Amino acid sequence: MDKFSASAHKATHWLHNLDQKLFNHPKILLSLILIITIFFASRIPGVKMYSDFADLLPQTHPYIELHNEIKGSFGGANVIIVGVEFTEHDIFDNEALARIHRITQAVDSLPGVNHNLVTSVTHRNSRKVWLTPEGNVNSEAYYNPERTQLSAEQLDQIRQDVSSDPRIYGPLVSPDRHMALVKAQLYEGQLDYAATFAAIQEMRANEAAEGVIIHVTGQPMLVGWAYQYLSQIIEIFLFTALIMIALLIFYFRKAYGVLIPLAGVIVSSIWGLGIISLFGYNLDPLSLVIPFLISARAMSHGIQLVERYYQELNEHEDHHLSARLTFESLFRPGSLGVVSDAVGLLLIAIGSIPLNTKLAHFASLWALSIIITVLLAVPLLLSILPKPRNIRIRHNLFRQVGFICAELISGEKAAKRALLVAALLLAAGFYLSSKVVIGESEPGSPILYADHDYNQSSKAINDSFPGSEELYIVAEMDAPGGIKRPEVLHALADLQRHMLLDPEVGGSKGIPDLIRQVNRLLHSNDPRWAQIPDDELYVGGLMFTYMMSSPIPGALNEFVDTDERIANLVFYYKDHQGETIRRAIHTARQWIEENEGKVEGLSIRLAGGTIGVTAAMNEAAYETNLIVLPLVFLLIFAFVAFFYTSFMAGLMMFGVMLFATTLTYAYMGLVGMGININTVPIIAVGVGVGIDYSIYMMDRIRAEMALSGDLSHAVKRAISTTGLAISFTAITLMAGIVMWVLLSDLRFQAEAALLLIVMILLNGAAAMLLVPSWVLVFKPKFICNAYIDEDGVIHADLEEEEAAQLITTKA
C-alpha cells in the first residue's frame, strides 16, 4: 500500500476529516464556547479569596494527627505572641505594668482565642505561690489591676518575686526585665485572620508611646499581613495587563495580534475562575502566582497561533485555509503541551497537603480548558473574521532572538559544542542542587522580607527570650494517673535534658519542672529539695497542692490532661529553619529509640507546636517532591513518545526537562531557597509549562524536514520561525509574572515569580538551542524519516531505503 495515501493511515485520516468538520461549523462551535463562558462567568461572584490554616497541614501525617488531638488542651500552632518592650526602664513600673495588663486584656479578647491558654506576667494565672508559717500554701497574682499606684518598695518586691519564679522569669519576662511577653492560642475552627490582625494593629496603635515598642509575631499575624497586600495584588494584575498589551502591540502591530490573544486569555480566565467556584474552593493569596501563570500560558498559546496564522497568510491567499492549516499544525503539539502542563499540576495532588490538592484539581482543569478556549477557539475565530489587510510580518527586537539562535546552531559541529556546554552545566547543576535545603533556609518567615515588621518582631522576641517557636513532645501512658509515677517523671526529665543538649533549644517547660519547683517550695524553698519524689502518692500530693493554691481552675492544664495520663513537654526554639527542625526531630527520635520500652506503659509521640507542624509540612513537601517530579518526567516522556511513536522523541524531552529542572534546583541552592509546601507546586508547574517550547520546536523541525528533506535547513528554518514565537511567548510569560518580582511586598510571591522566570529562561534556552542541537547530532528517525501524506499529516514510518530515496527526490 502507498504510504503517502490517506487510506494507509486510517486513524490520522479520521482525525483529519474531524478537523475539516470542525471548520465547517465554526459559528456553532464558537456559540457553544460562548454559552459555556457565560455560565462560568455567572459563577465567578462565588469565588472567595482567603487562607485556611487547616489547608496547609498534611492531615494524614502522624505529627498533624497529634496536633489535632492536643490543640484544644495544650495548644496548637496558631499562637499570637506580643512582646512589650520598654527602652527607658524595666517593666516593673506602674505605667508599664498597666500597659502590659491592657495589652493582655486586648489579646484575651481576640476572636477565637483560647482563654485558658493566655499567659503574661500580669495575667491572673501568673501567680506567686508561697508557704505560710502555719504550713499552708497560698498564692496571689503578681499584678492586681485594682492597685495601679504601687510604691517603689512594692514594685521592687514584685521584681524580686518574678525574678525568682522560673515559670515567669525567662519565659514571660526577659532576662534584662525590659520586655514582657503576652502569649495566646487561637482555635483553628474559629480563626478570623482579618479580624485578629485588625484587633492587634488597633491595640498597637492605642498603646503606642515614646519608649515603648510592641512586637507581634505568630501564624495568625503572618496570614493577616498577607491579607493586607490584596489591593497590591490587584495593582500588580493591572500593571501586568498593561505590559502584556504593550508587548503585543510592539510585537504584532496588528489588531488581530493584540485582541485575539487577549480574548483567549480572558475566556480562559473566566473558565478557570468558574471551575474554582464549581468546586467550592477558595483562592489562597499565597498561591496566586500559579493562576497568573496559567493565564499567561493561555496568552502564549494564542500568540503562537496568531504568529503561525500570519505565516500561513503569506503563503496562501485564502484566510479560511490559513486558519485551518494553523489549527492542523499547532493543535496537536499545543494540546500535548497543555496536557503536560495539566499533568504537572494534577500530580501535586499526590501529596497530603490539602492546599496543594485543591490547587491541583482546579488548576489542572483550568490548564486543560486552554485546549478549547485557545487552541480550538482562536483558529475558529480567525476563520470567520475578515482577512486582515496587512499580513506583512515586521521584524523587531524580539524576532532577532530567533535569528541569533539560528546562527549559533548553524551546523553539527556547533550543535556538539552546545551539547557539551549543556553537559558541563548539568554537572555543575547536580552539585549545586545538593545545597538545596528542605524547609526554610533562614530565620523568620520567608513569606515576608527580612526588614518587614513581622520578621523584625520575631527577631526582637527571639533575641530576648528562649524562643517563639515551640516544639511539643507528648508523653502518653496506658492508664489514667500514670504520669504521676516517679519513673515516668524521671524519664521525662531525662528527655528534657537530652533535648537541651541541642544549642538551638532556648529552654523547656514540663511537668517534671513543676514537680521539682513545688517540692522545693514545700520545703522552705530549699534548693536541695528541687527533685522528683520517689513516691507516686507524694507526686500526686504536690500536683494537688499546686492546683489548690490557684483560685483559677485548670492550673495544671498546660502540663497534663485531666486524667493525668497525657503530659506535654514544650521546647523553645528561636527559628524554624529546615536544619533546626531536622535536628530537633532527630534529637527527639534518638532519645525515643534509646529508651523505648524502658518504662512500662510509656509512649512518646511527636510532634506538636509550630516546630512539629512545620516539620510535618516539610516532610510532606519533601515526599511530594520526591514522588511528583519523577512522575511528571515519566508521564511527559510517555506522552511524547506515544504521540510521535518514537522513544527518541520522549528521550529528547526527558533530557530537556532534566537540564532545566536540575539548573532550577541549582539556582535554588545558590539563592538559599528551600523546598517547602510553597515551592513544590511552583517547580512542578514550571516543568510542565517549560516543556511546551521544546514540543513546539521539535514539531516544527519535523514539519520542515518533511517539506525540505534537508536537516540543517529544517533546523534553521524552525528556529527562525517557531523560535521567534517561542522567544516572544517566553518574554510575554515572564512579563506576566515579573511585576510580582518588582512590586510585591510579599517576599514569597516575588521569589516564586523569580523562580518561574528562571525556569522559563532555562526551558526557552533548551528549546531554542538544545533541541535543535540534539536533532543535528543524533538525527532521530522520527524527524529524519518524516514525510507528509495526502491529508497533510506527517508520519515517519518509512524504511531506510524509502527515506533515502525521498530525501534524494526533494534535493
PyMOL commands that set and color helices and strands:
alter all, ss='L'
color gray80, all
select helices_A, chain A and resi 6-8+10-24+26-46+53-56+62-70+94-108+152-163+188-190+193-207+219-227+230-252+255-279+285-287+289-313+319-350+354-384+397-408+412-433+453-464+482-484+486-499+511-521+527-529+536-548+578-595+609-643+647-671+679-708+711-743+747-778+781-784+800-810
alter helices_A, ss='H'
color red, helices_A
select strands_A, chain A and resi 48-49+79-86+113-119+127-131+137-141+179-186+212-217+282-283+469-476+505-509+566-573+603-608+787-788+794-795
alter strands_A, ss='S'
color yellow, strands_A
deselect
rebuild
show_as cartoon
